């Protein structure tokens, strides 16, 4: 009877310890994870965008070459002012 009761308390203590340790590790994990998410979102993310987006576009233009990449880009950025037909007719 005493051994059964001791084993019962031991099992419950073991279960309580597992729950407590799980909660402890979750809190520690959140305390480590959340600051890195904030750092990446507000500091590292914009810096990487400033570097990687123009670099990727330049690499794409380098791969496409002058005729297929650079010249269409220059043509797209030239300011062409066309008068809409509705204004020309009136």
Buried (B, 14 or more C-beta within 10 A) or exposed (E): EEEEEEEEEEEEEEEEEEEEEEEEEEEEEEEEEEEEEEEEEEEEEEEEEEEEEEEEEEEEBEEBEEEEBEEEEEEEEEEEEEEEEEEEEE
